[in-house]
Amino acid sequence: MQVALLAEQAAGERRVAATPETVKKLIALGATVVVEQGAGTGASIDDAGYTAAGATIADRAVALADADILLGVAPPSPDSLGGAKRGAWLVAALHPFADRARIDGYAALGLEALAMEWMPRITRAQSMDILSSQANLAGYKAVLDAASEYGRAFPMMMTAAGTISAARVFVMGVGVAGLQAIATARRLGAQVSATDVRSATKEQIQSLGAKPIFVEKVAGIEGEGAGGYAGEMSAEYQAAQAELVSAHIAKQDIVITTALIPGKPAPRLVSDAQVASMRPGSVIVDLAVEQGGNVEGSVAGEVVQRHGVNIVGHRNVPSRLAADASALFARNLYNFLAAYWDKDAGRPVLPPDDEVTQAIRLTQNGQVVNPRLTA
């Protein structure tokens, strides 16, 4: 059973879907591993590292030809997969809602496309959850990006020349990325507050030493979404939150937004008027910019200035920490394959009635089969 590690072709994608560590583990399971030449370069892994782990280095055509499983990070173009075996698994983050034609292309090639970002958030799948592992790093990097753009120090400093006040950081959206952003900003000495539509996050915010900013006594909150994600807010709650946030955001030096709703555009959390209320030199980091953005005026791939405020909209933030992001992503994929490895078959086997199988399988036998895409 052969596993092929493909080099990423998406612009700016520096991560890789397997590391020498996980290559060794796959070989220990009984797989042979072929690595496309130069696949790990962006993550500071050279071909020699893979060969030392037991893999073979080959060009893309050779890697594809006999592979039973294709590993990737970003969704590859179907055109780049010509020569792959029918029935081979494609295991990557496939962004199914972003480009349906691409998913149809995988089906036409006869590939079994498995979207790892649709892994259900259940206990036994936590170690396979690429969204959580990558969001954790994105939250950390967002604070570093904010610190880089912010022209002042984060911690309070008492000097002979006077005292420098601590930076005030406000985190909007307290999922995995938001929690890491809170923790990182606190480690840097900032005064941190945070908000979320899910009431359960209040204790999490407090446990990290930050101040929770929540709307109280408003009916119709629908923030508790499925799978640990935020859901949509009632109109009454949205109005109350906007009023509360407007008063709070005007006093902040740095705002980091992380809110996403699966399958829908990112919710708008910060208006242009709220940006204008912040003092010049303040910074906003919009981690949802690629899904439409939480911040009015944010631009994907750019740092823009509005009303004297720097709005950071970097694309693919985990890729900007490529070595660590790759290590975690690769372990997620290995954990998935190992969990379903059948020793008798000599390969992983996905039971059709399994919750994970039903969630991540997009295509099979030339057809698009996932209910979220066929409904």
Phi, psi and omega in degrees: 000120187253134176250132178248128174263116184267143172287141181284139181246351180289141181301131176079000181273112183255350182285167177222150191271357174211148178241168175306325177301310183282334174299315178302318182292322177295320178295323178296330176290335182123004180274157164256146186235128175244130182248128175295135183308129177079009185300326185263005187304315183296337179258017178065035175242119181270168182300327181298327178297323179287319180294324177296333178277352177111004181273163173255140178262134181210169173282173188298319183299316180291319180299321182285326195303314186247011186283136173268334179225129177251124180254133178212173176258289178276158181292121179284152173292138176305327180298334182275359184250012178302133182099352177290149180290140172294137182092351178293147176276139170248112186246110184192180168274113193252356176043062188301324182283341185286328185206089182296327181298327178294319179295319176300325179295321177297318179298317181298329178281352181082015181279151171262099185274127182240112184272104186292337179284351175264014175303127181293146180273077177240161188304314186287349180256006183301321182286352180256000191277097181291329180298316181292315183296321182281325178294326178302313179290325179296320178297319177297311183294328179300321179291320178295321177296320178296317179297324179294322181278336185280127186274022181222171179281156176278309186277160170291136179230126177255115184233170178296337181270358181128178184258137173258125181287149177293145176294145178257117184245131180240120181256125181249112185104109188245060169269208181299313180296317181295318179297319178292324177298317177301310183298319182291316179297322176295318179297329179278357174096011181282160171268114194245137171230163183204158178216158178200159177277348181266118184297333182296341183281349182302314180294325178296318178299313181295325181296337179266004177084017179256166181263123178282137178243103187229146171286132181247149171058042176240125182282159172086021178286129180238037187284342184277093182275174180286149174068019179087359179271160174286145173261194180272148182268151174292160180298321180296318181293319180302318181293317180293321179294319180300320180293315180295314183294321180302317179292324184281319187293331180295341182262001187265151175268326184222134175236133177237121182251136186225009193281128176225148173238118184306132176079003181226160176300151178300140180290144178281117183253329185233120180273168177299323179296322178291322174301315182296337181283344181280154183283152178305141182093353177290165185227138171237130175249119182257098180285349180260015189300328182285345177255025178108340173089140172275345189242126176297126179097352177288148183231126181299127177086007183224158167251114184245159178242127177228127179055032180081004180255132177275122180251115186265125181229049181299140173279154168044059185302318178303327180295342178280356169235057197300320184294309180291320179299320179293319180300317180289316180301315181297321178293322176303313181293319178297316180301323177295309182296320181294323182296331183251013182288127178255112184298322181293319180282339181073026182194166175286145180230129180259112176296133184296335182265008182281142183299321179293313179306310184295331182282318191260340183286119180262318185226152177197138178052040175081007182234151169279122190241350183287129183301331180291342179255344183255349182294000000 
